[in-house]
């Protein structure tokens, strides 16, 4: 596994945990949670696109 892929997976996990924390603190529809969810979506799309190319 490349360093870039490890970094991407680390970012995904960090963002996922942040989203869970924010959702528990503010509720699922809070703008901060939605923004974090969108960031996670982008990271997951990047991961999926990278895996398809391999």
C-alpha positions, 0 to 999 in steps of 0.5 A: 500500500502506498503512502498516499493510500495510507494517508487517504484512508487515515483522512477517511477514518478521521473525518468519519469519527469527526462526523460521528462526534458532531452528529452526537453533539449537534444532531444529524441535520446540523450544518457542521455535520452535513459539511463533514458528511460531504467531505467524507463523501468526497474522500470516499469517492476518491478512494473508490475511483483510485481502487477502480483504476488499479 
